[in-house]
């Protein structure tokens, strides 16, 4: 029982650091790949793309004042981690007619970006 308890505690202790590392890698990727078009500071104006503060868990096409494509406005998926993963992998395949054409083909990079975005609050 003691060994299992120690191993269990060690495994639990490693989960937050993994998530923090993933989010840290995601922040770096975001700055490199996404920041030219998207703001992430709460209340900051949208740029070429909508502000992504609080994006995980909210409906798509819901940032006030941003002019979304008709396709995304009509599809209006809920931005779960799974939906963001599919969208970042192939935006036009998920929502034909979306204006977003930039994709992130690498699954690890998508996971890191989503971990970063999940930590952003509105």
Helices and strands as residue ranges (DSSP letters): H 2-33, H 70-75, H 81-89, H 91-94, H 107-118
